[in-house]
C-alpha cells in the first residue's frame, strides 16, 4: 500500500507559476500527475519511472516539468506560464509494478486526494 499526499495547489493569475509536490509513504516504480477540469474526464499529464523514463503530454511541454527525488518518494510538478485551461484538481498517482508507465490512469493503482489549481485570466 502506498499513500500519496499532494500539496502546493492554489490560485494564481494567468502567466503565473505553481509547484506541486507529492509525497509517497513508500517508494514506487511509477509516479505520475493527472488533472481533472470541471466537467471533463481525468487527464494524464506525465509520469516518471525508477529507470529514468519519463513522459509528458504535448499540451504542457515547455511549461510543465516533472521531477522526482532520488529515493523515489517525492514527485514534483513545476508549472509555469499557467493558463485558465490548466484549472482543475491535480492528482498524484503511483504504481509499484514495473513496466511502461505512460499517462493512462488505469495503469496506476494508488491515488492521492488531489490539490486544487485555479488559474484566473
VMD Tcl script that draws the C-alpha trace (Angstrom):
set ca {
  {0.00 0.00 0.00}
  {1.31 3.43 -0.96}
  {-0.26 6.54 0.49}
  {0.11 9.73 -1.51}
  {-0.27 13.30 -0.33}
  {-0.31 16.26 -2.69}
  {0.37 19.87 -1.79}
  {1.15 23.16 -3.46}
  {-2.09 23.96 -5.20}
  {-3.64 27.39 -5.10}
  {-5.00 30.29 -7.10}
  {-2.83 32.25 -9.50}
  {-3.29 34.60 -12.40}
  {-2.57 33.54 -15.93}
  {1.15 33.52 -16.59}
  {1.95 32.60 -13.02}
  {3.67 29.52 -11.63}
  {2.97 26.85 -9.08}
  {4.96 23.88 -7.86}
  {3.03 20.84 -6.78}
  {4.52 18.20 -4.51}
  {3.51 14.63 -3.91}
  {4.88 12.65 -1.01}
  {4.59 8.87 -1.02}
  {4.66 6.64 2.06}
  {6.88 4.18 0.18}
  {8.91 4.18 -2.99}
  {7.07 3.36 -6.18}
  {8.20 2.33 -9.63}
  {5.94 4.80 -11.42}
  {4.72 8.13 -10.17}
  {2.64 10.49 -12.20}
  {0.44 13.56 -12.28}
  {-3.12 13.74 -13.50}
  {-5.68 16.52 -13.57}
  {-9.41 16.84 -13.90}
  {-11.04 20.03 -15.07}
  {-14.66 20.78 -14.15}
  {-16.98 18.75 -16.33}
  {-14.16 16.88 -18.02}
  {-12.56 13.48 -17.69}
  {-9.35 12.99 -15.79}
  {-6.28 13.58 -17.95}
  {-2.78 12.26 -17.53}
  {-0.09 14.95 -17.52}
  {3.10 12.98 -17.18}
  {4.96 10.32 -15.28}
  {8.41 9.19 -14.21}
  {9.64 5.65 -13.64}
  {12.50 4.41 -11.49}
  {14.62 3.63 -14.54}
  {14.63 7.27 -15.55}
  {11.96 7.15 -18.19}
  {9.51 9.99 -18.28}
  {6.55 11.14 -20.30}
  {4.72 14.45 -20.63}
  {1.72 15.33 -22.72}
  {2.25 17.73 -25.61}
  {-0.13 20.41 -24.31}
  {2.11 21.18 -21.33}
  {5.57 20.65 -22.82}
  {7.70 23.71 -22.38}
  {5.54 24.87 -19.44}
  {5.34 21.93 -17.03}
  {8.25 19.88 -15.70}
  {8.14 16.65 -13.72}
  {10.93 15.67 -11.37}
  {11.50 13.19 -8.57}
  {13.82 12.81 -5.63}
  {16.48 10.10 -5.52}
  {14.52 8.00 -3.02}
  {11.55 7.87 -5.43}
  {9.15 9.02 -2.74}
  {8.62 12.64 -3.71}
  {7.32 13.84 -7.04}
  {7.13 17.44 -8.15}
  {5.27 19.21 -10.91}
  {6.64 22.63 -11.78}
  {4.01 24.56 -13.69}
  {4.98 27.76 -15.44}
  {3.06 30.17 -17.66}
  {-0.21 28.81 -16.34}
  {-3.33 29.27 -18.40}
  {-7.00 29.32 -17.34}
  {-7.45 25.97 -19.08}
  {-4.97 24.47 -16.59}
  {-7.57 24.93 -13.86}
  {-8.60 21.70 -12.20}
  {-7.94 19.21 -9.46}
  {-4.46 17.78 -9.72}
  {-3.80 14.24 -8.56}
  {-0.67 12.28 -7.86}
  {-0.70 8.58 -8.68}
  {1.72 5.72 -8.21}
  {2.33 2.12 -9.09}
  {4.78 -0.39 -7.67}
  {4.75 -2.78 -10.63}
  {7.46 -2.30 -13.24}
  {6.83 -1.67 -16.90}
  {5.93 1.27 -19.08}
  {4.26 4.00 -17.04}
  {2.61 6.32 -19.55}
  {-0.26 8.61 -18.66}
  {-3.23 6.27 -18.60}
  {-4.96 6.36 -15.25}
  {-5.80 2.66 -15.37}
  {-2.07 1.91 -15.18}
  {-1.82 3.44 -11.70}
  {-3.06 1.80 -8.53}
  {-2.56 4.36 -5.81}
  {-4.02 7.86 -5.80}
  {-3.80 10.95 -3.67}
  {-6.75 13.11 -2.65}
  {-5.81 15.90 -5.04}
  {-4.91 19.56 -4.80}
  {-6.87 22.32 -6.50}
  {-5.26 24.62 -9.05}
  {-7.20 27.67 -10.18}
  {-5.86 29.99 -12.87}
  {-7.69 33.24 -13.48}
  {-7.46 35.30 -16.64}
}
mol new
graphics top color blue
foreach p $ca { graphics top sphere $p radius 0.5 }
foreach p [lrange $ca 0 end-1] q [lrange $ca 1 end] { graphics top cylinder $p $q radius 0.2 }
display resetview
